[in-house]
Amino acid sequence: MSEAVLLLGEEIEKEYRVGPETVRVLRGATVSVGAGEVVALVGASGVGKSTLLHILGSLDRPSAGRVSWRGEDLFARGEAGLVRFRREEVGFVFQFYNLLGEMTALENAMLPALLSRRSWREARGEAAEALAEVGLGDRLHHRPGELSGGERIPGNTALVTL
């Protein structure tokens, strides 16, 4: 594996039990994401895009296959290691509005940095920069109810940021 490969999913499979029936969502999916690379998953509704992203981001475990982060088998970590990975190495923008309604867009965006024990000033700067980057620099002090659906989820898609 090249040093530049950050995330590698190999032969990923995912099955769910629905009553007595087994539903296979993913069959042998393989994906490689290199440093600085932008990757988009495109496909029809229901083909497993979100399932694959959840597995690559360690929100769900594959039924088969392997996910490596910087050469390490991600799911060989214990639950505490997976929590650390999700908190420190990867970020998510969900399809649903997981925003706190009593907080502004800026305060919502600051939460991950504050939970990682960064200073208030550092968290505010990073959050303001990230919001400006997605076109929300003029909406920092608006609450989620004051934002359009598209502003609540720029791009309106599930996204894993490495």
Residue pairs with C-beta under 8 A, 6 or more apart in sequence:
1 8
1 68
1 71
2 34
4 34
4 35
5 32
5 33
5 34
5 35
5 71
6 33
6 34
6 35
6 69
6 70
6 162
7 31
7 32
7 33
7 56
7 67
7 68
7 69
7 162
8 31
8 32
8 33
8 66
8 67
8 68
9 29
9 30
9 31
9 32
9 52
9 55
9 56
9 65
9 66
9 67
9 68
10 30
10 65
10 66
10 67
10 68
11 28
11 29
11 30
11 64
11 65
11 66
12 26
12 28
12 29
12 30
12 31
12 52
12 55
12 62
12 64
12 65
12 66
12 67
13 24
13 26
13 27
13 28
13 29
13 62
13 63
13 64
13 65
14 24
14 25
14 26
14 48
14 51
14 52
14 55
14 60
14 62
14 63
15 22
15 23
15 24
15 25
15 63
16 22
16 23
16 25
17 23
25 48
25 51
26 48
26 51
26 52
26 55
26 62
28 65
29 48
29 52
29 65
31 39
31 52
31 56
33 39
33 162
41 49
41 52
41 53
42 49
43 49
49 158
50 95
50 158
51 60
53 158
53 159
53 160
54 60
55 61
55 62
55 67
56 67
56 160
57 86
57 90
57 92
57 160
58 67
58 74
58 75
58 82
58 85
58 86
58 90
59 86
59 92
61 75
62 75
66 73
66 75
67 73
67 74
67 75
68 74
69 85
69 89
74 82
74 85
75 82
77 84
77 85
86 92
87 112
87 115
87 116
88 116
89 162
90 160
90 161
90 162
91 112
91 160
91 161
92 158
92 159
92 160
92 161
93 153
93 154
93 155
93 157
93 158
93 159
93 161
94 153
94 158
95 153
95 156
95 157
95 158
97 144
97 149
97 152
97 153
99 105
99 108
99 144
99 152
100 107
100 108
100 111
100 144
101 143
101 144
101 145
102 143
103 111
103 143
103 144
104 140
104 141
104 142
104 143
105 131
105 136
105 139
105 140
105 141
105 142
105 143
105 144
105 147
105 151
106 124
106 127
106 128
106 131
106 140
106 141
108 144
109 127
109 128
109 130
109 131
110 120
110 123
110 124
110 126
110 127
113 122
113 123
113 126
113 127
114 120
114 123
118 126
128 137
128 140
131 137
131 139
131 140
134 154
134 155
135 154
136 147
136 151
136 154
139 146
139 147
139 151
144 152
149 156
150 156
